[in-house]
């Protein structure tokens, strides 16, 4: 990244940018879809947001790090919690989201749909 890497704004947003799987760029490198952040009226940094499918992969990797092991090795209850978290984060609105999550969890698409239906059924009660 070009630009003031030690600027307070960069230090403040970097953890969020990393968590999203986004990329920091100098403001002069910004393209139409990038978000340029300014500090006191001066453009300091641009954030290039990831594609949704890349975001899902990034979220799954972060969840593996949080649990300390591959998601496929989690017990059923924890996998259900992972599916609830992913649903809240919009993972299943991404094309092939269910398939991607099923692969990461080591379960079938049918199982993921069952987890989702179980959660949605509980909400309706």
C-alpha positions in Angstrom: 0.0 0.0 0.0 1.2 3.5 -0.8 0.2 6.3 1.5 0.7 7.2 5.2 0.6 3.7 6.8 1.3 5.3 10.2 -1.6 7.8 10.0 -4.0 7.5 12.9 -7.0 6.9 10.6 -5.2 3.9 9.0 -4.3 2.5 12.4 -8.0 2.9 13.5 -9.6 1.2 10.5 -6.9 -1.5 9.7 -8.4 -4.1 12.1 -11.9 -3.6 10.5 -10.4 -3.8 7.0 -8.5 -6.9 7.9 -11.6 -8.6 9.4 -13.6 -7.9 6.3 -10.9 -9.2 4.0 -10.6 -5.8 2.3 -7.5 -4.1 1.0 -6.0 -0.7 1.9 -4.7 1.5 -1.0 -3.4 5.0 -1.4 -6.3 7.4 -2.3 -4.7 8.0 -5.7 -5.2 4.3 -6.5 -9.0 4.4 -5.7 -11.4 3.1 -8.4 -15.1 3.9 -8.6 -16.2 1.1 -6.3 -13.6 1.8 -3.6 -14.3 3.8 -0.4 -12.0 6.8 0.1 -11.6 7.8 3.7 -10.6 11.4 4.6 -9.2 12.9 7.7 -9.8 16.6 8.3 -10.8 17.1 4.7 -7.7 15.3 3.2 -8.1 11.9 1.5 -5.8 9.5 3.5 -6.7 6.0 2.4 -8.9 4.0 0.1 -10.5 0.7 1.0 -11.2 -1.9 -1.7 -14.0 -4.1 -0.5 -13.8 -7.8 -1.3 -16.2 -9.6 -3.6 -18.9 -11.3 -1.6 -17.7 -14.8 -2.4 -14.2 -13.8 -1.1 -15.8 -12.4 2.0 -17.5 -15.7 2.8 -14.2 -17.5 2.5 -12.6 -14.9 4.7 -15.4 -15.3 7.3 -15.0 -19.0 7.3 -11.3 -18.8 7.8 -11.8 -16.4 10.7 -14.3 -18.7 12.3 -11.8 -21.6 12.0 -9.2 -19.4 13.7 -11.7 -18.5 16.5 -12.5 -22.1 17.1 -8.9 -23.2 16.8 -9.6 -26.1 14.4 -11.2 -26.8 11.1 -15.0 -26.2 11.1 -15.5 -29.8 10.0 -14.1 -31.0 13.3 -16.6 -29.1 15.4 -19.5 -30.9 17.2 -23.0 -30.7 15.8 -24.2 -28.1 18.3 -21.2 -25.8 17.5 -21.8 -26.3 13.7 -25.4 -25.2 14.2 -24.1 -22.1 16.0 -21.7 -21.4 13.1 -24.6 -21.7 10.7 -26.7 -19.2 12.8 -23.8 -16.8 12.8 -23.2 -17.1 9.1 -26.9 -16.6 8.4 -26.9 -13.4 10.5 -23.9 -12.2 8.4 -25.7 -12.9 5.1 -23.6 -15.8 4.1 -26.5 -17.6 2.4 -27.3 -14.7 0.1 -24.0 -15.3 -1.7 -24.3 -17.5 -4.7 -23.3 -21.1 -3.7 -23.2 -20.0 -0.1 -24.9 -23.1 1.2 -22.5 -25.3 -0.8 -19.5 -23.4 0.4 -20.6 -23.5 4.1 -21.5 -27.2 3.8 -18.0 -28.0 2.4 -16.3 -26.1 5.2 -18.4 -27.8 7.9 -18.0 -31.3 6.3 -21.7 -31.8 6.0 -24.2 -32.0 3.2 -26.2 -29.1 1.8 -29.3 -30.9 3.2 -27.8 -30.7 6.7 -27.1 -27.0 6.4 -30.7 -26.4 5.2 -31.9 -28.5 8.2 -29.9 -26.3 10.6 -31.4 -23.2 8.9 -34.9 -24.5 9.0 -34.5 -25.6 12.7 -33.4 -22.0 13.6 -36.1 -20.4 11.6 -38.7 -22.7 13.0 -37.6 -21.8 16.6 -37.9 -18.1 15.7 -41.5 -18.6 14.6 -42.6 -20.2 17.9 
